[in-house]
Amino acid sequence: MHSIPVRAWLVTILCAFACISDLHAQQLLARKISLTVKREPLSQVLQHIGEKGDFYFSYNSNLIPRDSLVSLQVSNQTVQYTLQRLFGNRFSYKETGNYLIIQPGKVERQSTISGYILDDETGEKADLVSIYDKTRFVATVSNDQGYFRLRVKDRSVPLSFTVSKIGYGDTTLTLPANQEVTIRIKPKAILLDEVTINPNSRGERTWLGRTFLSRRLRAQSQNLSRFFVNLPYQIALTPGLGSHGRLSSQVVNKVSLNLLGGYNAGVQGVEIAGVFNIIKNDVRSVQLAGLFNLVGSSVNGFQAAGLLNLALDTLRGVQIAGISNRVQTSQRSVQIAGVFNTADVTHGSVQLAGVLNQARRGTASVQISGLVNHHRDTVTGAQVTSLYNYARHVKGLQLGLINVADSSSGYSLGLINLIRNGKMSVTLAANDVVPFQLTFKSGTHRLYTILLLGYSPFASQSAFTFGAGLGREFRLGIRWSLATDLTSQNLYQGNWDTLPILARLETSLQFRINPHWTFSAGPALSLTYADQPSEVYTSPKAYPHWNLSPTAYGWVGWQGGVQVNF
């Protein structure tokens, strides 16, 4: 076995100690300490930190206020964290051996660009003029006196800026730092037939836009209508007070977080706000707000707000709001609101609301509300409500207390169905139960609703019948038709506590004399039921009849009358 020379051992040991010493020196800021001091001089606090971390501080006594009294409490935290608590970002630190040297921090210099902007032709001061730098992404707007002031990081001077205002030509020029300048802008000649309103500014002109966006922010957006950038994220407290500053209206973000509210060019990901979101262009994917979302163009995805969602162009997705949803065009989308939904144009869309659904043009698949559905065009699916439905044309189903339509190729089911080119009539008839019966029919020949009231003064006790039903009319020619009516009635014979049920199936052959008068007559099948055998209504013995049970009775009778058509 060969022995290792003593010299080699010594070299190895010295190298190991050197590595350990170097590692030790590089880890001073990462060492963890625990310390509690109350109103002690800063110099003593630094000494305590050094003792706890087993190292020494080195610094210029003029750099640090050594006699300042400080209080500090840290538990198992790094030296770097502790110094951050003491000094913030005022100093930088350098490790040399077992010494930690405190040095002045890097100070980022800033320059100020300021001056006045004048109309070159009139010499008047120009307000609401945008001054911005695309590369540094900074901007400001001139005030009512044409004055502007902008702070920028002093990386290189002089600085290049672009000056823009609606009705004036854009001007790009180099501005000196830290001195006032005068800038003249020239009006731009525009032919009248070329003047167009920027479609992406519609949100700014709404009541919400004017209320929650300052005049200067709205002017900035108009001035820079052709300048947009895409950035990964932004965070803002209020419009104009965030990571993108006054240029937020020109930025499309993937992730947008607005603590109170925000104003951005667009979203292609997720946007969340504590109070409101205002978007100049489009939203794609998800937008959530505590109170309202306002989108100047289209929404493709999911939008939810505590009070209101407003999209001034097309919705392709889902809107959910506590009070109201409002869109220009709903394209195979769903609107769900606690109070009402409104869409100017719908294409195969669904509206669900607690009170009202309203649409003006296009086709709607489904409208379901608590009180009213109103569509000025075509409903291809269903309108369902407790009170009132209206559609210009019905291709599907209307279900409500009152249904109204200009025309229908579908079905309306309610107590009253007013179809302009449908069926509405009043019939004065007699039948085997009562000699006088007034019947109101409304709907279409495919399906109509029946309301009826009958009276018999000839019985020992005056009798009344009242009820409702459904009917269908089969056209047999120009003047002839066959009607089938199914009704359920109650029969009053002097005691409201005992109201026998009377169900009738009537078939009538109808002859129309002219558009307003029709005669009808035919057989009727009647079934009556009561709680007690003594309360059952029975027909005269001359009619074919049968006893179904002690409390149920049936017979074949007749009916006929004169019908007035409206």
Buried (B, 14 or more C-beta within 10 A) or exposed (E): EEEEEEEEEEEEEEEEEEEEEEEBBEBBBEBBBEBEBEEBBBBBBBBBBBEBBEBBBEBEEEEBEBEEEBEBEBEEBBBBBBBEEBBEEEBEBEBEEBBBBBEEEEEEEEBEBBBBBBBBEEEEBBBBBBBBBBEBBBBBBBBEEBBBEBEBEBEEEEBEBBBBBBEBEBBEEEBEBEEEEEBBBEBEEEEEEEEEEBEBBBBBEBEBBEEBBBEBBBBBBBBBBEBBEEBEBBBBEBBBBBBBBBBBBBBBBBBBBBBBBBBBBBBBBBBBBBBBBBBBBBBBBBBBBBBBBBBBBBBBBBBBBBBBBBBBBBBBBBBBBBBBBBBBBBBEBBBBBBBBBBBBBBBBBBBBBBBBBBBBBBBBBBBBBBBBBBBBBBBBBBBBBEBBBBBBBBBBBBBBEBBBBBBBEBBBBBBBBBBEEBBBBBBEBBBBBBEBBBBBBBBBBBBBBBBBBBBBEEEEEEBBBBBEBBBBBEEEEEEEBBBBBBBBBEBBBEEEEBBBBBBBBBBBBBBBEEEEEBBBBBBBBBBBBBEEEEBBBEBEEEBEBEEEEEBBBBBBBEBBBEBEBE
